[in-house]
């Protein structure tokens, strides 16, 4: 589906006029019980925690939420639960949804019925389609729902980047409104922002402030599971042109971002930290993810020890439990595409 670029009144930014997603979005972990089943009470508690901390958007069932090992019913129920807890205070975005177009379409439809406010579509992973295939995948999912769409460009996981030309063509679809960027190519971000009206979200926790400095509207972050409030401060400071405050938050967050994102998958480390803070009942992840080995846990703990004062984050009672985090769980029902 082709269409004209969206236009906004003179002096009004696209972010101010037509951002249906929010600016501080948390790529939510999915809390599990010690045996690897979804901890639904823990999900409710964690959603409430990040919203209370300043998140105005939540991405459930994304990579950080362990989408590859969730069943379709778990994915849809996560939308329902997050929507209920948010009670209009935050937008609920369904992530993934699949590297199979037909499956992704069905999940988008079911998520919309469950109350999702948007869909984030990742570049098809493992299949490694051509750019024409990527574009068709995006357009067909966007055609199947009236929900606003975020494209997720993450070549480190998908195996292929979304080329500039593909993004520009996708931007002509009226439902495709945004990109989550985890590619780190700032020159391409600037080019896309110059030539489309797409909203850009930083998908790299270390680059939130640099991305916003060149026009990104906000973040979809993993570290925000642990500390949403400083990201709220950072984004609000950018909105107000307060570079000093934004820079202060960027610097304060650096060792925490390193703890979450540098040593092992962010899902694993953020659950390890959240459990150590008593904010989720178990640090368990589903196989093939496993908890940190001792050397990895030591690196995380060393970085946590380097964190100084961060608004809204109290690390004084951080009690990591390497034994509870060890290994990974096999759920009772496999997450399958059929």
C-alpha positions as CSV (number, residue, x, y, z in Angstrom):
1,X,0.0,0.0,0.0
2,X,1.4,3.3,-1.1
3,X,0.4,6.8,0.2
4,X,1.7,10.3,0.7
5,X,4.0,11.3,3.5
6,X,2.2,12.6,6.6
7,X,2.4,16.4,7.0
8,X,2.2,18.6,10.1
9,X,1.4,22.2,10.7
10,X,4.2,24.7,10.5
11,X,6.1,24.8,13.8
12,X,4.7,21.5,15.1
13,X,6.9,18.5,15.1
14,X,5.7,15.0,14.1
15,X,6.6,13.8,17.5
16,X,4.3,16.4,19.2
17,X,1.5,15.9,16.7
18,X,1.3,12.2,16.0
19,X,3.2,9.9,18.4
20,X,0.8,7.2,19.4
21,X,3.4,5.2,21.3
22,X,4.9,7.4,24.0
23,X,8.5,8.4,24.4
24,X,9.9,6.3,27.3
25,X,9.1,2.7,26.2
26,X,10.2,-0.3,28.2
27,X,11.1,-3.5,26.4
28,X,9.5,-5.6,29.1
29,X,11.0,-8.8,30.5
30,X,8.5,-11.5,31.1
31,X,8.8,-12.7,34.8
32,X,8.7,-16.5,35.2
33,X,8.4,-18.7,38.2
34,X,11.3,-20.9,39.2
35,X,10.0,-23.7,36.9
36,X,9.8,-21.4,33.9
37,X,6.0,-20.7,33.7
38,X,4.8,-17.1,33.4
39,X,4.4,-15.5,36.7
40,X,1.3,-13.5,36.0
41,X,1.2,-11.8,39.4
42,X,4.8,-10.9,38.8
43,X,3.9,-9.5,35.3
44,X,1.3,-7.3,36.9
45,X,3.7,-6.0,39.6
46,X,6.4,-5.3,37.1
47,X,4.2,-3.5,34.6
48,X,2.9,-1.3,37.5
49,X,6.5,-0.7,38.6
50,X,7.7,0.6,35.3
51,X,4.6,2.7,34.7
52,X,4.9,4.3,38.2
53,X,8.6,4.9,37.3
54,X,7.7,7.1,34.3
55,X,7.2,4.7,31.3
56,X,4.5,5.9,29.0
57,X,4.8,2.8,26.7
58,X,5.5,-0.9,27.2
59,X,6.6,-3.4,24.6
60,X,5.5,-6.9,25.6
61,X,6.5,-10.1,23.9
62,X,9.6,-8.6,22.3
63,X,13.1,-10.1,22.3
64,X,13.6,-9.0,25.9
65,X,10.3,-10.6,26.7
66,X,11.6,-13.9,25.4
67,X,9.1,-14.0,22.5
68,X,10.8,-17.0,20.8
69,X,9.8,-19.2,23.7
70,X,6.4,-17.8,24.5
71,X,3.2,-19.6,23.2
72,X,0.8,-17.5,21.2
73,X,-1.7,-17.6,24.1
74,X,1.0,-16.3,26.5
75,X,1.8,-13.5,24.1
76,X,-1.9,-12.5,23.7
77,X,-2.4,-12.8,27.5
78,X,0.6,-10.5,28.1
79,X,-1.1,-7.9,26.1
80,X,-4.4,-8.3,28.0
81,X,-2.6,-8.2,31.4
82,X,-0.5,-5.2,30.6
83,X,-3.4,-3.4,29.1
84,X,-5.5,-4.0,32.3
85,X,-2.7,-2.9,34.6
86,X,-1.9,0.2,32.6
87,X,-5.5,1.4,32.6
88,X,-4.7,4.0,30.0
89,X,-1.6,5.3,31.7
90,X,0.8,3.7,29.1
91,X,0.5,2.4,25.6
92,X,0.9,-1.3,25.2
93,X,2.8,-2.5,22.1
94,X,3.0,-6.1,21.0
95,X,6.5,-7.1,19.9
96,X,8.0,-9.6,17.5
97,X,5.7,-10.9,16.3
98,X,7.2,-13.7,14.1
99,X,9.6,-14.4,11.3
100,X,6.8,-16.1,9.4
101,X,4.5,-13.5,7.7
102,X,1.3,-15.5,8.0
103,X,1.9,-16.2,11.7
104,X,2.9,-12.5,12.3
105,X,-0.4,-11.4,10.7
106,X,-2.5,-13.7,13.0
107,X,-0.6,-12.5,16.1
108,X,-1.1,-8.9,15.1
109,X,-4.8,-9.5,14.7
110,X,-5.1,-11.3,18.0
111,X,-3.1,-8.7,19.8
112,X,-5.3,-5.9,18.5
113,X,-8.4,-7.8,19.7
114,X,-6.7,-8.1,23.1
115,X,-6.3,-4.4,23.3
116,X,-2.8,-3.6,22.0
117,X,-2.1,0.0,21.1
118,X,0.5,-0.8,18.5
119,X,2.7,-3.5,16.8
120,X,6.4,-3.7,16.6
121,X,7.6,-5.8,13.6
122,X,11.1,-7.2,13.7
123,X,13.0,-7.8,10.5
124,X,12.4,-11.5,9.7
125,X,15.2,-13.4,11.5
126,X,16.9,-16.5,10.3
127,X,15.0,-16.5,6.9
128,X,17.3,-13.7,5.6
129,X,14.9,-12.5,2.9
130,X,15.8,-10.0,0.2
131,X,14.8,-6.4,0.8
132,X,11.7,-7.0,-1.4
133,X,10.7,-9.8,1.0
134,X,11.4,-7.6,4.1
135,X,9.2,-4.9,2.6
136,X,6.4,-7.3,1.7
137,X,6.5,-8.7,5.2
138,X,6.1,-5.3,6.8
139,X,3.4,-4.2,4.4
140,X,1.3,-7.3,4.8
141,X,1.3,-7.1,8.6
142,X,0.6,-3.4,8.5
143,X,-2.3,-4.1,6.1
144,X,-3.8,-6.7,8.4
145,X,-4.5,-4.3,11.3
146,X,-5.4,-0.7,11.9
147,X,-2.8,-0.5,14.7
148,X,0.2,1.9,14.3
149,X,3.4,0.0,13.5
150,X,7.0,0.3,14.6
151,X,9.6,-1.3,12.4
152,X,12.5,-2.9,14.3
153,X,15.9,-2.7,12.6
154,X,18.3,-5.0,14.5
155,X,20.7,-6.7,12.1
156,X,22.7,-8.3,15.0
157,X,19.7,-10.6,15.6
158,X,18.0,-10.7,12.2
159,X,21.1,-11.2,10.1
160,X,20.2,-8.4,7.7
161,X,19.8,-4.6,8.1
162,X,16.8,-2.8,6.7
163,X,18.3,-0.7,3.9
164,X,17.5,3.0,3.7
165,X,15.5,2.6,0.5
166,X,13.3,-0.1,2.1
167,X,12.6,2.1,5.1
168,X,11.6,5.0,2.8
169,X,9.3,2.8,0.8
170,X,7.8,1.3,4.0
171,X,7.2,4.8,5.4
172,X,4.6,5.4,2.6
173,X,2.3,2.9,4.3
174,X,-0.2,4.9,6.4
175,X,0.1,2.5,9.4
176,X,3.9,2.4,9.5
177,X,4.8,5.3,11.7
178,X,8.1,4.5,13.4
179,X,11.4,2.7,13.5
180,X,13.3,1.2,16.5
181,X,17.0,1.5,15.6
182,X,19.5,-1.0,17.0
183,X,21.9,-0.6,14.1
184,X,24.0,2.3,15.3
185,X,24.3,4.0,11.9
186,X,23.7,7.6,12.9
187,X,24.2,9.0,9.4
188,X,21.4,6.8,8.2
189,X,19.1,7.8,11.0
190,X,19.6,11.4,10.0
191,X,18.9,10.6,6.4
192,X,15.7,8.8,7.1
193,X,14.6,11.6,9.5
194,X,15.2,14.1,6.7
195,X,13.3,12.3,4.1
196,X,10.4,10.7,5.9
197,X,8.1,11.6,8.8
198,X,8.9,8.4,10.7
199,X,9.3,8.6,14.4
200,X,12.7,7.2,15.5
201,X,13.2,5.3,18.8
202,X,16.6,4.4,20.1
203,X,17.0,0.7,20.5
204,X,20.5,0.9,21.9
205,X,20.5,1.8,25.6
206,X,23.9,3.4,25.4
207,X,22.8,5.7,22.6
208,X,19.5,7.2,23.8
209,X,20.8,10.7,24.3
210,X,22.9,10.7,21.1
211,X,20.0,9.4,19.1
212,X,17.6,12.0,20.6
213,X,20.2,14.7,19.8
214,X,19.7,14.1,16.1
215,X,16.0,13.8,16.2
216,X,14.9,10.5,17.8
217,X,11.6,10.8,19.7
218,X,12.5,8.5,22.6
219,X,13.7,5.0,23.5
220,X,12.6,1.4,23.6
221,X,15.0,0.2,26.3
222,X,16.0,-2.9,28.3
223,X,17.8,-1.0,31.1
224,X,14.5,0.8,31.7
225,X,13.2,-2.4,33.3
226,X,15.5,-1.6,36.1
227,X,15.4,2.2,36.1
228,X,12.6,3.8,34.1
229,X,12.6,7.1,36.1
230,X,16.0,8.4,34.9
231,X,15.0,7.8,31.3
232,X,11.9,9.8,32.0
233,X,14.1,12.6,33.3
234,X,16.4,12.4,30.4
235,X,13.7,12.5,27.8
236,X,11.8,15.3,29.5
237,X,15.1,17.3,29.7
238,X,15.6,16.8,26.0
239,X,12.1,18.0,25.3
240,X,12.8,21.1,27.3
241,X,16.2,21.8,25.8
242,X,17.9,21.1,29.1
243,X,21.2,19.5,27.8
244,X,22.9,19.6,31.2
245,X,20.2,17.5,32.9
246,X,20.0,15.1,30.0
247,X,23.8,14.7,30.0
248,X,23.8,14.1,33.7
249,X,21.3,11.3,33.4
250,X,23.2,9.8,30.5
251,X,26.4,9.7,32.6
252,X,24.7,8.4,35.7
253,X,23.1,5.5,33.7
254,X,26.3,4.5,31.9
255,X,27.5,1.8,34.4
256,X,24.0,0.4,34.8
257,X,23.6,0.2,31.0
258,X,27.0,-1.6,30.9
259,X,25.8,-4.1,33.6
260,X,22.6,-4.9,31.7
261,X,23.8,-4.8,28.1
262,X,27.5,-5.6,27.9
263,X,28.2,-9.1,29.3
264,X,25.3,-11.4,28.5
265,X,21.9,-11.0,26.9
266,X,20.0,-8.1,28.3
267,X,17.0,-10.3,29.2
268,X,19.2,-12.4,31.5
269,X,21.1,-9.6,33.1
270,X,18.0,-7.5,33.7
271,X,16.2,-10.4,35.3
272,X,19.3,-11.1,37.5
273,X,19.4,-7.5,38.7
274,X,15.6,-7.2,39.2
275,X,15.6,-10.4,41.3
276,X,18.5,-9.1,43.3
277,X,16.5,-6.0,44.0
278,X,13.5,-8.1,45.1
279,X,11.3,-6.7,42.2
280,X,10.6,-10.1,40.6
281,X,10.2,-13.4,42.2
282,X,12.7,-15.4,40.2
283,X,15.5,-14.6,37.7
284,X,14.6,-17.6,35.6
285,X,14.8,-17.5,31.8
286,X,13.7,-20.2,29.3
287,X,16.2,-22.3,27.4
288,X,18.3,-21.8,25.4
289,X,18.9,-18.8,27.6
290,X,20.6,-19.6,30.8
291,X,21.4,-17.5,33.9
292,X,24.9,-15.9,34.2
293,X,27.9,-18.1,35.0
294,X,29.9,-17.0,38.0
295,X,32.4,-14.9,35.9
296,X,29.6,-13.2,34.1
297,X,27.7,-12.5,37.3
298,X,30.8,-11.0,38.8
299,X,31.1,-8.6,35.9
300,X,27.5,-7.5,36.3
301,X,27.9,-7.1,40.1
302,X,31.1,-5.1,39.6
303,X,29.3,-2.7,37.2
304,X,26.4,-2.4,39.6
305,X,28.9,-1.4,42.4
306,X,30.1,1.4,40.1
307,X,26.6,2.9,39.9
308,X,26.3,6.2,41.8
309,X,23.1,8.0,42.7
310,X,20.4,7.5,40.1
311,X,16.9,9.1,40.8
312,X,14.3,6.4,41.5
313,X,16.8,3.6,41.9
314,X,17.9,2.3,45.3
315,X,20.7,-0.3,45.0
316,X,21.4,-0.5,48.8
317,X,19.5,-3.8,49.1
318,X,20.8,-5.4,46.0
319,X,21.2,-9.1,46.9
320,X,22.1,-11.1,43.7
321,X,21.4,-14.8,43.9
322,X,23.6,-16.7,41.5
323,X,22.1,-20.1,42.5
324,X,18.5,-19.0,41.7
325,X,19.6,-17.7,38.3
326,X,21.7,-20.7,37.3
327,X,20.6,-22.7,34.3
328,X,17.4,-22.3,32.2
329,X,13.9,-23.7,32.3
330,X,12.0,-25.9,29.9
331,X,8.3,-24.8,29.9
332,X,5.5,-27.3,29.9
333,X,4.3,-26.2,26.5
334,X,6.8,-25.2,23.8
335,X,6.4,-21.9,22.1
336,X,5.6,-22.9,18.5
337,X,4.5,-21.2,15.4
338,X,1.5,-23.5,14.9
